[in-house]
Amino acid sequence: MEYDRIHAQPPSHDTDRWSVGTIVAIETQDGHCIVTVKPVQGTGENQKLTVTMAVRDLFLGRLDVDIDINTINKSELDPAIGERVWYRVRGE
């Protein structure tokens, strides 16, 4: 499976290839993490990004919110909702 990319901080390379959005939802599905992001620019539709659980833990750990990535459950992901992220959809 190919995955999308997501960062909790602005990327330092190829900055024109990244989009900015806010987290709407974070779910686990079939052993992967689905992060739904609302684009900041324009009125585009929400984007569903598929990332590995390791990438989820990495970007959540870098957000400026209090989430213990060692004991994550659905309710503990709520502080991440509304946080700004930078993302690239696979193939873009």
C-alpha positions in Angstrom: 0.0 0.0 0.0 1.2 3.5 -0.8 0.7 6.2 1.8 0.1 9.9 1.9 2.4 12.3 3.8 1.7 14.5 6.8 3.7 16.9 8.9 3.0 18.7 12.2 5.4 21.5 11.3 6.0 23.4 8.0 8.2 21.3 5.6 11.6 22.6 4.9 11.8 21.3 1.4 9.6 21.5 -1.7 7.3 23.8 0.2 5.2 24.5 -2.9 4.2 20.8 -3.2 2.6 20.8 0.3 -1.0 21.8 1.2 -2.1 23.2 4.6 -5.1 22.0 6.4 -6.7 21.4 9.8 -7.5 18.0 11.3 -11.1 17.1 11.3 -10.9 13.5 12.4 -8.4 10.7 13.1 -9.5 7.1 12.8 -7.9 3.6 12.6 -9.0 1.4 9.8 -7.5 -2.0 8.8 -4.3 -1.3 10.8 -3.7 2.1 9.2 -4.5 5.6 10.3 -7.0 7.8 8.4 -6.5 11.5 9.0 -9.3 13.7 7.6 -8.0 17.2 6.9 -10.0 20.3 5.8 -7.9 22.4 3.4 -7.2 25.9 4.6 -7.1 27.3 1.1 -10.3 27.5 -1.0 -13.5 25.6 -0.5 -12.1 22.2 -1.4 -13.6 19.1 0.0 -12.1 17.4 3.1 -9.1 15.2 2.2 -8.7 11.7 3.7 -5.0 10.8 4.2 -3.9 7.3 4.8 -0.7 7.0 6.9 1.0 4.2 8.9 0.5 4.0 12.7 4.2 5.0 13.1 3.7 8.2 11.1 0.6 8.9 13.1 2.5 8.6 16.3 5.3 10.8 14.9 3.2 13.7 13.8 0.9 13.5 16.8 4.0 13.7 19.0 5.1 16.9 17.2 1.8 18.7 17.6 1.5 21.3 20.3 -1.1 19.3 22.2 -1.0 16.9 25.2 -1.4 13.4 23.7 0.4 10.4 25.2 1.3 8.4 22.1 2.0 5.3 24.2 -1.6 5.0 25.4 -3.6 6.4 22.5 -7.3 5.6 22.3 -10.0 7.5 20.3 -11.0 10.0 23.0 -7.3 10.9 23.6 -7.1 12.0 20.0 -9.6 14.8 20.4 -7.0 17.5 21.3 -5.6 17.0 17.8 -8.9 18.1 16.2 -8.5 21.6 14.7 -4.7 21.5 14.7 -2.9 22.7 11.6 -0.9 20.2 9.5 0.9 20.1 6.2 0.2 17.2 3.8 0.8 15.7 0.4 -1.6 13.3 -1.2 0.1 10.2 -2.6 1.1 10.8 -6.2 1.0 14.6 -6.1 
